[in-house]
Amino acid sequence: QVQVVESGGGLVQAGGSLKLSCAASGRTFSTTIMGWFRQAPGKEREFVAAIGWIGIRTYYADTVKGRFTISRDNAKNTVYLQMNSLTPQATAVYYCAADRQWRGSFEVLPGAYEDWGQGTQVTVSS
């Protein structure tokens, strides 16, 4: 099991940047796929980005590709999400999640991820 705690959310103006952090605990972190999801009010939780074990392989939702960057530091048991050129549509609660089983490709459905944090609120004002 991997315990995760998100931080770094806040209020930012459109066009601005924000960097989220996800601190994880558990001996299996370095062999766990990590992902970021978000959920806006009244909407389903949606995939944002995922990163492989050593941080080389990444995968992004089309809506954030080119603007968001996921990275990880296994020495610090931390995953990051750098968000640039933010728009009001990015307003949501952002969740960090762990997928402890590699199935040959990155998973984009929330149900594939076993461990979740409590989320951090990101609000982008226009």
PyMOL commands that set and color helices and strands:
alter all, ss='L'
color gray80, all
select helices_A, chain A and resi 29-31+88-90+110-112
alter helices_A, ss='H'
color red, helices_A
select strands_A, chain A and resi 3-7+10-13+18-25+33-39+46-51+58-60+68-73+78-83+92-99+115-116+120-125
alter strands_A, ss='S'
color yellow, strands_A
deselect
rebuild
show_as cartoon
